[in-house]
């Protein structure tokens, strides 16, 4: 079982089921557990029906259910949105490191 925790760095891949190779801009929109929204600039995967984003340590900063959605743009005329998916980020167990002395 793979679980993702606050502060983890992972690759998020979203499958759109359509060929995206003719589009120019890719994004992964997110809604954090507290309702904050934003978008990560995504990259076209080698499988041209998928896009991905490699998270940084500060990206997954809240535990709870995140909502993700692919967004694909072709200039200013075409905007496609994928299905929304839920993604759970867990709070890690925090322990004080014992003093070795």
FENGI-V412855 format. One line per field, one symbol per residue. phi: phi as a letter, one per 30 degrees, with the letter a starting at -180 (. if undefined). psi: psi as a letter, one per 20 degrees, with the letter a starting at -180 (. if undefined). burial: I if it has 9 or more other ideal C-beta (glycine too) atoms within 8 Angstrom, else O. A space follows every 10 residues. Layout:
phi = ???
psi = ???
burial = ???
This chain:
phi = .cccceidcb cccbccibdc dcccbbbcdb bdedjdbabc dcbdddddcb bbbcdceddc cbdkdcccad bbbbiccbbc cdddbcbccc dddcbddddd d
psi = ppqpqpiqpr pppppijqoj iirhqqqoqq orhjiprapp prqprhojiq qrpoqrhign jpqapqpqpq ppqnbjhppp paqqqqpppq pqppqppqpi .
burial = OOOIIIOIOO OIOIOIOOOI OOIOOIIIII OIIOOOOOII OIOIIOOIII IIIOIOOOOI OIOIOIIIII IIIIOOOOOI OIOOOOIIII OOOOOOOOOO O
